[in-house]
Amino acid sequence: PETFSFSACRLTVHDQHYSGWIYYPHPETKPAHFQDPSTLEVLVPEISNLAYGDTVRLFVNPQAFEVSQAS
Protein backbone atom coordinates (compact mmCIF):
# COMPACT_ATOMS: atom_id res chain seq x y z
CA PRO A 1 0.00 0.00 0.00
CA GLU A 2 1.02 3.55 -0.66
CA THR A 3 -0.02 6.77 1.01
CA PHE A 4 -0.15 9.85 -1.19
CA SER A 5 -1.52 13.37 -1.17
CA PHE A 6 -2.88 15.75 -3.76
CA SER A 7 -2.78 19.53 -3.67
CA ALA A 8 -4.56 21.81 -6.10
CA CYS A 9 -2.37 23.87 -8.42
CA ARG A 10 -2.50 25.97 -11.55
CA LEU A 11 -0.02 25.77 -14.40
CA THR A 12 0.43 28.58 -16.93
CA VAL A 13 2.15 28.10 -20.28
CA HIS A 14 1.83 30.06 -23.54
CA ASP A 15 -0.63 32.45 -21.78
CA GLN A 16 -3.02 29.53 -21.14
CA HIS A 17 -4.03 28.44 -17.64
CA TYR A 18 -4.60 24.83 -16.58
CA SER A 19 -6.06 23.70 -13.28
CA GLY A 20 -4.60 20.54 -11.90
CA TRP A 21 -3.12 18.66 -9.00
CA ILE A 22 0.30 18.00 -7.56
CA TYR A 23 0.69 14.33 -6.65
CA TYR A 24 2.94 13.53 -3.69
CA PRO A 25 3.72 9.90 -2.80
CA HIS A 26 4.77 9.68 0.85
CA PRO A 27 8.25 8.09 0.74
CA GLU A 28 7.88 6.35 4.10
CA THR A 29 5.10 4.17 2.63
CA LYS A 30 7.06 3.07 -0.44
CA PRO A 31 10.64 2.31 0.66
CA ALA A 32 11.28 -0.03 -2.29
CA HIS A 33 10.45 2.67 -4.89
CA PHE A 34 12.87 5.56 -4.55
CA GLN A 35 11.79 8.85 -6.10
CA ASP A 36 14.24 11.73 -6.24
CA PRO A 37 12.94 14.48 -3.93
CA SER A 38 13.54 17.03 -6.70
CA THR A 39 10.84 15.37 -8.85
CA LEU A 40 7.45 17.05 -8.84
CA GLU A 41 4.49 15.28 -10.45
CA VAL A 42 1.88 17.66 -11.85
CA LEU A 43 -1.39 16.30 -13.22
CA VAL A 44 -3.12 18.64 -15.69
CA PRO A 45 -5.08 18.11 -18.91
CA GLU A 46 -2.91 17.34 -21.93
CA ILE A 47 -1.09 20.40 -23.27
CA SER A 48 -0.63 19.59 -26.94
CA ASN A 49 1.76 22.45 -27.78
CA LEU A 50 4.09 21.98 -24.79
CA ALA A 51 7.70 21.18 -25.68
CA TYR A 52 10.94 20.58 -23.80
CA GLY A 53 12.51 23.92 -22.94
CA ASP A 54 9.21 25.79 -22.71
CA THR A 55 8.82 28.00 -19.66
CA VAL A 56 5.92 27.19 -17.38
CA ARG A 57 4.69 28.84 -14.19
CA LEU A 58 3.31 26.72 -11.40
CA PHE A 59 1.07 28.26 -8.76
CA VAL A 60 0.62 26.32 -5.52
CA ASN A 61 -0.88 26.86 -2.11
CA PRO A 62 2.12 28.08 -0.06
CA GLN A 63 0.65 26.51 3.08
CA ALA A 64 0.64 23.08 1.44
CA PHE A 65 4.28 23.07 0.30
CA GLU A 66 7.74 23.82 1.46
CA VAL A 67 10.14 24.37 -1.41
CA SER A 68 13.81 24.34 -0.57
CA GLN A 69 17.03 24.45 -2.51
CA ALA A 70 19.06 21.27 -2.55
CA SER A 71 22.28 21.52 -0.59
mmJSON file of the N, C-alpha and C atoms, coordinates in Angstrom:
{"data_MODEL":{"atom_site":{
"group_PDB":["ATOM","ATOM","ATOM","ATOM","ATOM","ATOM","ATOM","ATOM","ATOM","ATOM","ATOM","ATOM","ATOM","ATOM","ATOM","ATOM","ATOM","ATOM","ATOM","ATOM","ATOM","ATOM","ATOM","ATOM","ATOM","ATOM","ATOM","ATOM","ATOM","ATOM","ATOM","ATOM","ATOM","ATOM","ATOM","ATOM","ATOM","ATOM","ATOM","ATOM","ATOM","ATOM","ATOM","ATOM","ATOM","ATOM","ATOM","ATOM","ATOM","ATOM","ATOM","ATOM","ATOM","ATOM","ATOM","ATOM","ATOM","ATOM","ATOM","ATOM","ATOM","ATOM","ATOM","ATOM","ATOM","ATOM","ATOM","ATOM","ATOM","ATOM","ATOM","ATOM","ATOM","ATOM","ATOM","ATOM","ATOM","ATOM","ATOM","ATOM","ATOM","ATOM","ATOM","ATOM","ATOM","ATOM","ATOM","ATOM","ATOM","ATOM","ATOM","ATOM","ATOM","ATOM","ATOM","ATOM","ATOM","ATOM","ATOM","ATOM","ATOM","ATOM","ATOM","ATOM","ATOM","ATOM","ATOM","ATOM","ATOM","ATOM","ATOM","ATOM","ATOM","ATOM","ATOM","ATOM","ATOM","ATOM","ATOM","ATOM","ATOM","ATOM","ATOM","ATOM","ATOM","ATOM","ATOM","ATOM","ATOM","ATOM","ATOM","ATOM","ATOM","ATOM","ATOM","ATOM","ATOM","ATOM","ATOM","ATOM","ATOM","ATOM","ATOM","ATOM","ATOM","ATOM","ATOM","ATOM","ATOM","ATOM","ATOM","ATOM","ATOM","ATOM","ATOM","ATOM","ATOM","ATOM","ATOM","ATOM","ATOM","ATOM","ATOM","ATOM","ATOM","ATOM","ATOM","ATOM","ATOM","ATOM","ATOM","ATOM","ATOM","ATOM","ATOM","ATOM","ATOM","ATOM","ATOM","ATOM","ATOM","ATOM","ATOM","ATOM","ATOM","ATOM","ATOM","ATOM","ATOM","ATOM","ATOM","ATOM","ATOM","ATOM","ATOM","ATOM","ATOM","ATOM","ATOM","ATOM","ATOM","ATOM","ATOM","ATOM","ATOM","ATOM","ATOM","ATOM","ATOM","ATOM","ATOM","ATOM","ATOM"],
"id":[1,2,3,4,5,6,7,8,9,10,11,12,13,14,15,16,17,18,19,20,21,22,23,24,25,26,27,28,29,30,31,32,33,34,35,36,37,38,39,40,41,42,43,44,45,46,47,48,49,50,51,52,53,54,55,56,57,58,59,60,61,62,63,64,65,66,67,68,69,70,71,72,73,74,75,76,77,78,79,80,81,82,83,84,85,86,87,88,89,90,91,92,93,94,95,96,97,98,99,100,101,102,103,104,105,106,107,108,109,110,111,112,113,114,115,116,117,118,119,120,121,122,123,124,125,126,127,128,129,130,131,132,133,134,135,136,137,138,139,140,141,142,143,144,145,146,147,148,149,150,151,152,153,154,155,156,157,158,159,160,161,162,163,164,165,166,167,168,169,170,171,172,173,174,175,176,177,178,179,180,181,182,183,184,185,186,187,188,189,190,191,192,193,194,195,196,197,198,199,200,201,202,203,204,205,206,207,208,209,210,211,212,213],
"type_symbol":["N","C","C","N","C","C","N","C","C","N","C","C","N","C","C","N","C","C","N","C","C","N","C","C","N","C","C","N","C","C","N","C","C","N","C","C","N","C","C","N","C","C","N","C","C","N","C","C","N","C","C","N","C","C","N","C","C","N","C","C","N","C","C","N","C","C","N","C","C","N","C","C","N","C","C","N","C","C","N","C","C","N","C","C","N","C","C","N","C","C","N","C","C","N","C","C","N","C","C","N","C","C","N","C","C","N","C","C","N","C","C","N","C","C","N","C","C","N","C","C","N","C","C","N","C","C","N","C","C","N","C","C","N","C","C","N","C","C","N","C","C","N","C","C","N","C","C","N","C","C","N","C","C","N","C","C","N","C","C","N","C","C","N","C","C","N","C","C","N","C","C","N","C","C","N","C","C","N","C","C","N","C","C","N","C","C","N","C","C","N","C","C","N","C","C","N","C","C","N","C","C","N","C","C","N","C","C","N","C","C","N","C","C"],
"label_atom_id":["N","CA","C","N","CA","C","N","CA","C","N","CA","C","N","CA","C","N","CA","C","N","CA","C","N","CA","C","N","CA","C","N","CA","C","N","CA","C","N","CA","C","N","CA","C","N","CA","C","N","CA","C","N","CA","C","N","CA","C","N","CA","C","N","CA","C","N","CA","C","N","CA","C","N","CA","C","N","CA","C","N","CA","C","N","CA","C","N","CA","C","N","CA","C","N","CA","C","N","CA","C","N","CA","C","N","CA","C","N","CA","C","N","CA","C","N","CA","C","N","CA","C","N","CA","C","N","CA","C","N","CA","C","N","CA","C","N","CA","C","N","CA","C","N","CA","C","N","CA","C","N","CA","C","N","CA","C","N","CA","C","N","CA","C","N","CA","C","N","CA","C","N","CA","C","N","CA","C","N","CA","C","N","CA","C","N","CA","C","N","CA","C","N","CA","C","N","CA","C","N","CA","C","N","CA","C","N","CA","C","N","CA","C","N","CA","C","N","CA","C","N","CA","C","N","CA","C","N","CA","C","N","CA","C","N","CA","C","N","CA","C","N","CA","C","N","CA","C"],
"label_alt_id":[null,null,null,null,null,null,null,null,null,null,null,null,null,null,null,null,null,null,null,null,null,null,null,null,null,null,null,null,null,null,null,null,null,null,null,null,null,null,null,null,null,null,null,null,null,null,null,null,null,null,null,null,null,null,null,null,null,null,null,null,null,null,null,null,null,null,null,null,null,null,null,null,null,null,null,null,null,null,null,null,null,null,null,null,null,null,null,null,null,null,null,null,null,null,null,null,null,null,null,null,null,null,null,null,null,null,null,null,null,null,null,null,null,null,null,null,null,null,null,null,null,null,null,null,null,null,null,null,null,null,null,null,null,null,null,null,null,null,null,null,null,null,null,null,null,null,null,null,null,null,null,null,null,null,null,null,null,null,null,null,null,null,null,null,null,null,null,null,null,null,null,null,null,null,null,null,null,null,null,null,null,null,null,null,null,null,null,null,null,null,null,null,null,null,null,null,null,null,null,null,null,null,null,null,null,null,null,null,null,null,null,null,null],
"label_comp_id":["PRO","PRO","PRO","GLU","GLU","GLU","THR","THR","THR","PHE","PHE","PHE","SER","SER","SER","PHE","PHE","PHE","SER","SER","SER","ALA","ALA","ALA","CYS","CYS","CYS","ARG","ARG","ARG","LEU","LEU","LEU","THR","THR","THR","VAL","VAL","VAL","HIS","HIS","HIS","ASP","ASP","ASP","GLN","GLN","GLN","HIS","HIS","HIS","TYR","TYR","TYR","SER","SER","SER","GLY","GLY","GLY","TRP","TRP","TRP","ILE","ILE","ILE","TYR","TYR","TYR","TYR","TYR","TYR","PRO","PRO","PRO","HIS","HIS","HIS","PRO","PRO","PRO","GLU","GLU","GLU","THR","THR","THR","LYS","LYS","LYS","PRO","PRO","PRO","ALA","ALA","ALA","HIS","HIS","HIS","PHE","PHE","PHE","GLN","GLN","GLN","ASP","ASP","ASP","PRO","PRO","PRO","SER","SER","SER","THR","THR","THR","LEU","LEU","LEU","GLU","GLU","GLU","VAL","VAL","VAL","LEU","LEU","LEU","VAL","VAL","VAL","PRO","PRO","PRO","GLU","GLU","GLU","ILE","ILE","ILE","SER","SER","SER","ASN","ASN","ASN","LEU","LEU","LEU","ALA","ALA","ALA","TYR","TYR","TYR","GLY","GLY","GLY","ASP","ASP","ASP","THR","THR","THR","VAL","VAL","VAL","ARG","ARG","ARG","LEU","LEU","LEU","PHE","PHE","PHE","VAL","VAL","VAL","ASN","ASN","ASN","PRO","PRO","PRO","GLN","GLN","GLN","ALA","ALA","ALA","PHE","PHE","PHE","GLU","GLU","GLU","VAL","VAL","VAL","SER","SER","SER","GLN","GLN","GLN","ALA","ALA","ALA","SER","SER","SER"],
"label_asym_id":["A","A","A","A","A","A","A","A","A","A","A","A","A","A","A","A","A","A","A","A","A","A","A","A","A","A","A","A","A","A","A","A","A","A","A","A","A","A","A","A","A","A","A","A","A","A","A","A","A","A","A","A","A","A","A","A","A","A","A","A","A","A","A","A","A","A","A","A","A","A","A","A","A","A","A","A","A","A","A","A","A","A","A","A","A","A","A","A","A","A","A","A","A","A","A","A","A","A","A","A","A","A","A","A","A","A","A","A","A","A","A","A","A","A","A","A","A","A","A","A","A","A","A","A","A","A","A","A","A","A","A","A","A","A","A","A","A","A","A","A","A","A","A","A","A","A","A","A","A","A","A","A","A","A","A","A","A","A","A","A","A","A","A","A","A","A","A","A","A","A","A","A","A","A","A","A","A","A","A","A","A","A","A","A","A","A","A","A","A","A","A","A","A","A","A","A","A","A","A","A","A","A","A","A","A","A","A","A","A","A","A","A","A"],
"label_entity_id":["1","1","1","1","1","1","1","1","1","1","1","1","1","1","1","1","1","1","1","1","1","1","1","1","1","1","1","1","1","1","1","1","1","1","1","1","1","1","1","1","1","1","1","1","1","1","1","1","1","1","1","1","1","1","1","1","1","1","1","1","1","1","1","1","1","1","1","1","1","1","1","1","1","1","1","1","1","1","1","1","1","1","1","1","1","1","1","1","1","1","1","1","1","1","1","1","1","1","1","1","1","1","1","1","1","1","1","1","1","1","1","1","1","1","1","1","1","1","1","1","1","1","1","1","1","1","1","1","1","1","1","1","1","1","1","1","1","1","1","1","1","1","1","1","1","1","1","1","1","1","1","1","1","1","1","1","1","1","1","1","1","1","1","1","1","1","1","1","1","1","1","1","1","1","1","1","1","1","1","1","1","1","1","1","1","1","1","1","1","1","1","1","1","1","1","1","1","1","1","1","1","1","1","1","1","1","1","1","1","1","1","1","1"],
"label_seq_id":[1,1,1,2,2,2,3,3,3,4,4,4,5,5,5,6,6,6,7,7,7,8,8,8,9,9,9,10,10,10,11,11,11,12,12,12,13,13,13,14,14,14,15,15,15,16,16,16,17,17,17,18,18,18,19,19,19,20,20,20,21,21,21,22,22,22,23,23,23,24,24,24,25,25,25,26,26,26,27,27,27,28,28,28,29,29,29,30,30,30,31,31,31,32,32,32,33,33,33,34,34,34,35,35,35,36,36,36,37,37,37,38,38,38,39,39,39,40,40,40,41,41,41,42,42,42,43,43,43,44,44,44,45,45,45,46,46,46,47,47,47,48,48,48,49,49,49,50,50,50,51,51,51,52,52,52,53,53,53,54,54,54,55,55,55,56,56,56,57,57,57,58,58,58,59,59,59,60,60,60,61,61,61,62,62,62,63,63,63,64,64,64,65,65,65,66,66,66,67,67,67,68,68,68,69,69,69,70,70,70,71,71,71],
"pdbx_PDB_ins_code":[null,null,null,null,null,null,null,null,null,null,null,null,null,null,null,null,null,null,null,null,null,null,null,null,null,null,null,null,null,null,null,null,null,null,null,null,null,null,null,null,null,null,null,null,null,null,null,null,null,null,null,null,null,null,null,null,null,null,null,null,null,null,null,null,null,null,null,null,null,null,null,null,null,null,null,null,null,null,null,null,null,null,null,null,null,null,null,null,null,null,null,null,null,null,null,null,null,null,null,null,null,null,null,null,null,null,null,null,null,null,null,null,null,null,null,null,null,null,null,null,null,null,null,null,null,null,null,null,null,null,null,null,null,null,null,null,null,null,null,null,null,null,null,null,null,null,null,null,null,null,null,null,null,null,null,null,null,null,null,null,null,null,null,null,null,null,null,null,null,null,null,null,null,null,null,null,null,null,null,null,null,null,null,null,null,null,null,null,null,null,null,null,null,null,null,null,null,null,null,null,null,null,null,null,null,null,null,null,null,null,null,null,null],
"Cartn_x":[0.826,0.0,0.865,0.308,1.017,0.117,0.696,-0.023,0.436,-0.503,-0.155,-1.111,-0.706,-1.515,-1.64,-2.696,-2.885,-3.061,-2.561,-2.776,-3.119,-4.14,-4.56,-3.45,-3.353,-2.367,-2.916,-2.174,-2.498,-1.191,-1.189,-0.022,-0.336,0.596,0.426,1.555,1.178,2.149,1.52,2.303,1.827,0.554,0.515,-0.632,-1.927,-1.851,-3.017,-2.888,-4.017,-4.033,-4.698,-4.095,-4.598,-4.713,-5.876,-6.058,-5.653,-5.031,-4.597,-4.272,-3.478,-3.121,-1.649,-1.037,0.3,0.113,0.755,0.689,1.958,1.798,2.941,2.841,3.692,3.716,4.569,4.032,4.771,5.871,7.14,8.251,8.302,7.818,7.877,6.962,6.008,5.1,5.506,6.59,7.058,8.588,9.175,10.643,11.33,10.659,11.282,11.274,10.557,10.448,10.968,12.251,12.868,12.459,12.066,11.788,12.625,13.405,14.243,13.376,13.761,12.937,12.815,13.648,13.542,12.484,11.875,10.838,9.484,8.782,7.447,6.496,5.454,4.494,3.264,3.001,1.879,0.896,-0.35,-1.395,-2.305,-2.264,-3.12,-3.631,-4.649,-5.076,-3.913,-3.977,-2.914,-2.715,-1.451,-1.088,-0.387,-1.121,-0.626,0.566,0.674,1.758,2.908,3.006,4.088,5.299,6.481,7.703,8.808,9.78,10.935,11.558,11.91,12.515,11.516,10.222,9.206,9.2,8.929,8.817,7.391,7.238,5.919,5.971,4.813,4.694,3.729,4.122,3.312,2.901,1.61,1.071,0.544,1.004,0.618,0.172,-0.51,-0.883,0.379,0.879,2.125,2.015,0.805,0.649,0.689,0.62,0.639,2.034,2.974,4.281,5.393,6.499,7.743,8.733,9.172,10.139,11.485,12.481,13.809,14.824,15.948,17.029,17.865,18.214,19.062,20.418,20.962,22.28,23.414],
"Cartn_y":[-1.2,0.0,1.257,2.281,3.554,4.665,5.574,6.772,7.915,8.718,9.848,10.992,12.159,13.366,14.084,14.864,15.745,17.172,18.123,19.525,20.251,21.069,21.808,22.761,22.95,23.871,24.463,25.41,25.973,26.114,25.69,25.772,26.734,27.624,28.577,28.377,28.231,28.098,28.686,29.425,30.058,30.88,31.606,32.45,31.674,30.363,29.528,29.007,28.89,28.436,27.063,26.186,24.829,24.53,24.13,23.703,22.25,21.914,20.539,20.211,19.173,18.656,18.31,18.509,17.995,16.698,15.655,14.33,14.127,13.756,13.53,12.159,11.21,9.904,10.012,9.599,9.68,8.62,9.047,8.094,7.027,7.336,6.348,5.152,5.286,4.171,3.382,3.79,3.065,2.977,2.346,2.31,1.597,0.7,-0.032,0.761,1.873,2.666,4.072,4.269,5.563,6.568,7.752,8.851,10.037,10.584,11.73,12.846,13.435,14.484,15.744,15.867,17.032,16.836,15.649,15.365,15.835,16.57,17.052,16.547,15.824,15.276,16.174,16.74,17.657,17.004,16.906,16.3,17.408,17.645,18.639,18.017,18.609,18.109,18.175,17.356,17.341,18.737,19.12,20.405,20.065,20.115,19.589,20.376,21.666,22.453,22.679,21.865,21.976,21.207,21.824,21.183,21.357,20.448,20.58,21.954,22.597,23.918,25.043,24.756,25.789,26.216,27.474,27.996,27.839,27.295,27.186,27.859,28.297,28.842,27.944,27.588,26.716,27.479,27.563,28.26,27.209,27.286,26.318,27.058,26.336,26.864,26.867,28.038,28.075,27.4,27.192,26.513,24.991,24.515,23.08,22.559,23.478,23.069,23.846,23.158,23.821,23.519,24.538,24.369,24.834,23.985,24.345,24.012,24.682,24.455,23.288,22.407,21.269,21.775,21.095,21.523,20.854],
"Cartn_z":[0.0,0.0,0.0,-0.545,-0.66,-0.147,0.586,1.011,0.119,-0.332,-1.187,-0.91,-1.343,-1.169,-2.5,-2.613,-3.76,-3.238,-3.992,-3.666,-4.966,-4.907,-6.102,-6.55,-7.856,-8.415,-9.707,-10.24,-11.554,-12.32,-13.546,-14.404,-15.541,-15.836,-16.928,-17.934,-19.194,-20.279,-21.534,-22.301,-23.537,-23.277,-22.153,-21.779,-21.603,-21.42,-21.142,-19.71,-19.025,-17.635,-17.552,-16.753,-16.584,-15.094,-14.658,-13.276,-13.173,-12.064,-11.901,-10.464,-10.308,-9.0,-8.962,-7.814,-7.56,-6.793,-7.272,-6.652,-5.836,-4.563,-3.688,-3.041,-3.458,-2.799,-1.532,-0.406,0.855,0.857,0.886,0.743,1.829,3.014,4.096,3.846,2.918,2.633,1.39,0.751,-0.441,-0.455,0.554,0.659,-0.5,-1.185,-2.294,-3.6,-3.653,-4.885,-4.62,-4.809,-4.553,-5.618,-5.179,-6.1,-5.658,-6.552,-6.24,-5.665,-4.54,-3.933,-4.794,-5.824,-6.704,-7.791,-7.853,-8.847,-8.338,-9.167,-8.84,-9.917,-9.5,-10.447,-10.486,-11.656,-11.848,-12.813,-12.396,-13.219,-13.734,-15.03,-15.688,-16.985,-17.593,-18.906,-19.902,-20.924,-21.926,-22.522,-22.658,-23.272,-24.581,-25.663,-26.94,-27.494,-27.191,-27.779,-26.799,-25.758,-24.787,-25.292,-25.198,-25.681,-24.646,-24.667,-23.799,-23.996,-22.89,-22.942,-22.793,-22.922,-22.714,-21.244,-21.019,-19.663,-19.194,-17.999,-17.382,-16.015,-15.547,-14.187,-13.438,-12.231,-11.403,-10.154,-9.925,-8.761,-7.796,-6.543,-5.522,-4.267,-3.407,-2.107,-1.237,-0.823,-0.057,1.311,1.799,3.084,2.917,1.693,1.436,1.092,0.783,0.3,0.95,1.071,1.455,0.351,-0.335,-1.406,-0.882,-1.043,-0.567,-1.637,-1.546,-2.506,-2.008,-2.917,-2.547,-2.081,-1.105,-0.591,-1.325],
"occupancy":[1.0,1.0,1.0,1.0,1.0,1.0,1.0,1.0,1.0,1.0,1.0,1.0,1.0,1.0,1.0,1.0,1.0,1.0,1.0,1.0,1.0,1.0,1.0,1.0,1.0,1.0,1.0,1.0,1.0,1.0,1.0,1.0,1.0,1.0,1.0,1.0,1.0,1.0,1.0,1.0,1.0,1.0,1.0,1.0,1.0,1.0,1.0,1.0,1.0,1.0,1.0,1.0,1.0,1.0,1.0,1.0,1.0,1.0,1.0,1.0,1.0,1.0,1.0,1.0,1.0,1.0,1.0,1.0,1.0,1.0,1.0,1.0,1.0,1.0,1.0,1.0,1.0,1.0,1.0,1.0,1.0,1.0,1.0,1.0,1.0,1.0,1.0,1.0,1.0,1.0,1.0,1.0,1.0,1.0,1.0,1.0,1.0,1.0,1.0,1.0,1.0,1.0,1.0,1.0,1.0,1.0,1.0,1.0,1.0,1.0,1.0,1.0,1.0,1.0,1.0,1.0,1.0,1.0,1.0,1.0,1.0,1.0,1.0,1.0,1.0,1.0,1.0,1.0,1.0,1.0,1.0,1.0,1.0,1.0,1.0,1.0,1.0,1.0,1.0,1.0,1.0,1.0,1.0,1.0,1.0,1.0,1.0,1.0,1.0,1.0,1.0,1.0,1.0,1.0,1.0,1.0,1.0,1.0,1.0,1.0,1.0,1.0,1.0,1.0,1.0,1.0,1.0,1.0,1.0,1.0,1.0,1.0,1.0,1.0,1.0,1.0,1.0,1.0,1.0,1.0,1.0,1.0,1.0,1.0,1.0,1.0,1.0,1.0,1.0,1.0,1.0,1.0,1.0,1.0,1.0,1.0,1.0,1.0,1.0,1.0,1.0,1.0,1.0,1.0,1.0,1.0,1.0,1.0,1.0,1.0,1.0,1.0,1.0],
"B_iso_or_equiv":[0.0,0.0,0.0,0.0,0.0,0.0,0.0,0.0,0.0,0.0,0.0,0.0,0.0,0.0,0.0,0.0,0.0,0.0,0.0,0.0,0.0,0.0,0.0,0.0,0.0,0.0,0.0,0.0,0.0,0.0,0.0,0.0,0.0,0.0,0.0,0.0,0.0,0.0,0.0,0.0,0.0,0.0,0.0,0.0,0.0,0.0,0.0,0.0,0.0,0.0,0.0,0.0,0.0,0.0,0.0,0.0,0.0,0.0,0.0,0.0,0.0,0.0,0.0,0.0,0.0,0.0,0.0,0.0,0.0,0.0,0.0,0.0,0.0,0.0,0.0,0.0,0.0,0.0,0.0,0.0,0.0,0.0,0.0,0.0,0.0,0.0,0.0,0.0,0.0,0.0,0.0,0.0,0.0,0.0,0.0,0.0,0.0,0.0,0.0,0.0,0.0,0.0,0.0,0.0,0.0,0.0,0.0,0.0,0.0,0.0,0.0,0.0,0.0,0.0,0.0,0.0,0.0,0.0,0.0,0.0,0.0,0.0,0.0,0.0,0.0,0.0,0.0,0.0,0.0,0.0,0.0,0.0,0.0,0.0,0.0,0.0,0.0,0.0,0.0,0.0,0.0,0.0,0.0,0.0,0.0,0.0,0.0,0.0,0.0,0.0,0.0,0.0,0.0,0.0,0.0,0.0,0.0,0.0,0.0,0.0,0.0,0.0,0.0,0.0,0.0,0.0,0.0,0.0,0.0,0.0,0.0,0.0,0.0,0.0,0.0,0.0,0.0,0.0,0.0,0.0,0.0,0.0,0.0,0.0,0.0,0.0,0.0,0.0,0.0,0.0,0.0,0.0,0.0,0.0,0.0,0.0,0.0,0.0,0.0,0.0,0.0,0.0,0.0,0.0,0.0,0.0,0.0,0.0,0.0,0.0,0.0,0.0,0.0],
"pdbx_formal_charge":[null,null,null,null,null,null,null,null,null,null,null,null,null,null,null,null,null,null,null,null,null,null,null,null,null,null,null,null,null,null,null,null,null,null,null,null,null,null,null,null,null,null,null,null,null,null,null,null,null,null,null,null,null,null,null,null,null,null,null,null,null,null,null,null,null,null,null,null,null,null,null,null,null,null,null,null,null,null,null,null,null,null,null,null,null,null,null,null,null,null,null,null,null,null,null,null,null,null,null,null,null,null,null,null,null,null,null,null,null,null,null,null,null,null,null,null,null,null,null,null,null,null,null,null,null,null,null,null,null,null,null,null,null,null,null,null,null,null,null,null,null,null,null,null,null,null,null,null,null,null,null,null,null,null,null,null,null,null,null,null,null,null,null,null,null,null,null,null,null,null,null,null,null,null,null,null,null,null,null,null,null,null,null,null,null,null,null,null,null,null,null,null,null,null,null,null,null,null,null,null,null,null,null,null,null,null,null,null,null,null,null,null,null],
"auth_seq_id":[1,1,1,2,2,2,3,3,3,4,4,4,5,5,5,6,6,6,7,7,7,8,8,8,9,9,9,10,10,10,11,11,11,12,12,12,13,13,13,14,14,14,15,15,15,16,16,16,17,17,17,18,18,18,19,19,19,20,20,20,21,21,21,22,22,22,23,23,23,24,24,24,25,25,25,26,26,26,27,27,27,28,28,28,29,29,29,30,30,30,31,31,31,32,32,32,33,33,33,34,34,34,35,35,35,36,36,36,37,37,37,38,38,38,39,39,39,40,40,40,41,41,41,42,42,42,43,43,43,44,44,44,45,45,45,46,46,46,47,47,47,48,48,48,49,49,49,50,50,50,51,51,51,52,52,52,53,53,53,54,54,54,55,55,55,56,56,56,57,57,57,58,58,58,59,59,59,60,60,60,61,61,61,62,62,62,63,63,63,64,64,64,65,65,65,66,66,66,67,67,67,68,68,68,69,69,69,70,70,70,71,71,71],
"auth_comp_id":["PRO","PRO","PRO","GLU","GLU","GLU","THR","THR","THR","PHE","PHE","PHE","SER","SER","SER","PHE","PHE","PHE","SER","SER","SER","ALA","ALA","ALA","CYS","CYS","CYS","ARG","ARG","ARG","LEU","LEU","LEU","THR","THR","THR","VAL","VAL","VAL","HIS","HIS","HIS","ASP","ASP","ASP","GLN","GLN","GLN","HIS","HIS","HIS","TYR","TYR","TYR","SER","SER","SER","GLY","GLY","GLY","TRP","TRP","TRP","ILE","ILE","ILE","TYR","TYR","TYR","TYR","TYR","TYR","PRO","PRO","PRO","HIS","HIS","HIS","PRO","PRO","PRO","GLU","GLU","GLU","THR","THR","THR","LYS","LYS","LYS","PRO","PRO","PRO","ALA","ALA","ALA","HIS","HIS","HIS","PHE","PHE","PHE","GLN","GLN","GLN","ASP","ASP","ASP","PRO","PRO","PRO","SER","SER","SER","THR","THR","THR","LEU","LEU","LEU","GLU","GLU","GLU","VAL","VAL","VAL","LEU","LEU","LEU","VAL","VAL","VAL","PRO","PRO","PRO","GLU","GLU","GLU","ILE","ILE","ILE","SER","SER","SER","ASN","ASN","ASN","LEU","LEU","LEU","ALA","ALA","ALA","TYR","TYR","TYR","GLY","GLY","GLY","ASP","ASP","ASP","THR","THR","THR","VAL","VAL","VAL","ARG","ARG","ARG","LEU","LEU","LEU","PHE","PHE","PHE","VAL","VAL","VAL","ASN","ASN","ASN","PRO","PRO","PRO","GLN","GLN","GLN","ALA","ALA","ALA","PHE","PHE","PHE","GLU","GLU","GLU","VAL","VAL","VAL","SER","SER","SER","GLN","GLN","GLN","ALA","ALA","ALA","SER","SER","SER"],
"auth_asym_id":["A","A","A","A","A","A","A","A","A","A","A","A","A","A","A","A","A","A","A","A","A","A","A","A","A","A","A","A","A","A","A","A","A","A","A","A","A","A","A","A","A","A","A","A","A","A","A","A","A","A","A","A","A","A","A","A","A","A","A","A","A","A","A","A","A","A","A","A","A","A","A","A","A","A","A","A","A","A","A","A","A","A","A","A","A","A","A","A","A","A","A","A","A","A","A","A","A","A","A","A","A","A","A","A","A","A","A","A","A","A","A","A","A","A","A","A","A","A","A","A","A","A","A","A","A","A","A","A","A","A","A","A","A","A","A","A","A","A","A","A","A","A","A","A","A","A","A","A","A","A","A","A","A","A","A","A","A","A","A","A","A","A","A","A","A","A","A","A","A","A","A","A","A","A","A","A","A","A","A","A","A","A","A","A","A","A","A","A","A","A","A","A","A","A","A","A","A","A","A","A","A","A","A","A","A","A","A","A","A","A","A","A","A"],
"auth_atom_id":["N","CA","C","N","CA","C","N","CA","C","N","CA","C","N","CA","C","N","CA","C","N","CA","C","N","CA","C","N","CA","C","N","CA","C","N","CA","C","N","CA","C","N","CA","C","N","CA","C","N","CA","C","N","CA","C","N","CA","C","N","CA","C","N","CA","C","N","CA","C","N","CA","C","N","CA","C","N","CA","C","N","CA","C","N","CA","C","N","CA","C","N","CA","C","N","CA","C","N","CA","C","N","CA","C","N","CA","C","N","CA","C","N","CA","C","N","CA","C","N","CA","C","N","CA","C","N","CA","C","N","CA","C","N","CA","C","N","CA","C","N","CA","C","N","CA","C","N","CA","C","N","CA","C","N","CA","C","N","CA","C","N","CA","C","N","CA","C","N","CA","C","N","CA","C","N","CA","C","N","CA","C","N","CA","C","N","CA","C","N","CA","C","N","CA","C","N","CA","C","N","CA","C","N","CA","C","N","CA","C","N","CA","C","N","CA","C","N","CA","C","N","CA","C","N","CA","C","N","CA","C","N","CA","C","N","CA","C","N","CA","C","N","CA","C","N","CA","C"],
"pdbx_PDB_model_num":[1,1,1,1,1,1,1,1,1,1,1,1,1,1,1,1,1,1,1,1,1,1,1,1,1,1,1,1,1,1,1,1,1,1,1,1,1,1,1,1,1,1,1,1,1,1,1,1,1,1,1,1,1,1,1,1,1,1,1,1,1,1,1,1,1,1,1,1,1,1,1,1,1,1,1,1,1,1,1,1,1,1,1,1,1,1,1,1,1,1,1,1,1,1,1,1,1,1,1,1,1,1,1,1,1,1,1,1,1,1,1,1,1,1,1,1,1,1,1,1,1,1,1,1,1,1,1,1,1,1,1,1,1,1,1,1,1,1,1,1,1,1,1,1,1,1,1,1,1,1,1,1,1,1,1,1,1,1,1,1,1,1,1,1,1,1,1,1,1,1,1,1,1,1,1,1,1,1,1,1,1,1,1,1,1,1,1,1,1,1,1,1,1,1,1,1,1,1,1,1,1,1,1,1,1,1,1,1,1,1,1,1,1]
}}}
